[in-house]
Amino acid sequence: MLIAIWAQAEDGLIGRKGHLPWRLPADLQFFKQQTLGNTLVMGRKTFEGMGGRPLPGRRTILLTHDISYRVDHPDVLVMHTPEEVRQLAEQLDQPVFIAGGAQIYQLFEPYYDLLLRTVIEGDFAGDAYFPPFDFTSYELVEQTDGIVDEKNKYPHHFEKWIRK
Ligand SMILES: NC(=O)c1ccc[n+]([C@@H]2O[C@H](COP(=O)([O-])OP(=O)(O)OC[C@H]3O[C@@H](n4cnc5c(N)ncnc54)[C@H](OP(=O)(O)O)[C@@H]3O)[C@@H](O)[C@H]2O)c1
């Protein structure tokens, strides 16, 4: 089972100079809650933007074309094609979370079973956008407002879409 998980501004913005354009701990918490104990797939740029370290408690599959790319960490697996990832996902009983960035979301576009999208309201600057996407193949089955408080200043909501 392949799940896309991402946070975007209303205009589709997802990144700025290799990082997230906003600070929203509630969304990081949501991401952790959804993915803990499971497998994440990310592009080389997103991985390096996180300091070249995997998130704790999750296996990370890193995608790169570079066959000499090495990461010396037991929780990181380097792969070189999306097919390898899909084969692994088919073998696993647990879901595999496609965790960005823009290039990687696009690679798996035809294959998602589920989408978990956080939409954040605010005026953000950045350089990476979620790729063009056919939402008509999915049904929005859940939408929950996040709580705005001292630490989470931007209005936001969490969406769950299931493939029709
Ligand atoms: N808001 C969110 O939820 C969210 C989530 C994740 C990331 N982001 C943001 O997204 C931005 C990064 O996105 P990005 O599109 O620039 O980079 P990316 O998708 O993280 O990584 C791109 C890299 O993935 C590898 N790759 C791409 N296609 C491949 C293929 N077919 N086979 C093997 N490897 C492949 C390539 O690595 P090589 O160049 O090494 O070959 C490519 O340079 C950052 O700003 C990050 O913060 C946002």
The ligand as an ORCA input file, in Angstrom:
! r2SCAN-3c Opt
* xyz 0 1
  N       5.852     20.070      2.477
  C       6.150     18.777      2.466
  O       5.346     17.946      2.888
  C       7.483     18.326      1.941
  C       7.851     16.982      2.045
  C       9.089     16.587      1.527
  C       9.926     17.532      0.948
  N       9.513     18.815      0.860
  C      10.360     19.829      0.223
  O      10.568     19.497     -1.141
  C      11.792     20.079     -1.566
  C      12.641     19.045     -2.279
  O      11.947     18.539     -3.413
  P      12.744     18.281     -4.790
  O      11.748     17.890     -5.822
  O      13.649     19.451     -5.044
  O      13.709     17.058     -4.445
  P      13.391     15.550     -3.934
  O      12.181     15.030     -4.621
  O      13.469     15.496     -2.454
  O      14.686     14.782     -4.443
  C      15.017     14.805     -5.815
  C      16.097     13.759     -6.052
  O      15.527     12.452     -6.010
  C      16.260     11.607     -6.882
  N      15.357     11.065     -7.899
  C      14.357     11.695     -8.561
  N      13.780     10.870     -9.465
  C      14.439      9.687     -9.383
  C      14.333      8.457    -10.069
  N      13.407      8.257    -11.054
  N      15.160      7.454     -9.731
  C      16.096      7.632     -8.756
  N      16.258      8.799     -8.069
  C      15.437      9.804     -8.384
  C      17.322     12.467     -7.532
  O      18.493     12.359     -6.750
  P      19.971     12.474     -7.427
  O      20.054     13.905     -7.897
  O      20.897     12.165     -6.318
  O      19.985     11.488     -8.559
  C      16.733     13.860     -7.428
  O      17.668     14.899     -7.493
  C      12.469     20.610     -0.312
  O      12.273     22.004     -0.216
  C      11.736     19.910      0.820
  O      11.734     20.642      2.014
  C       8.326     19.232      1.346
*
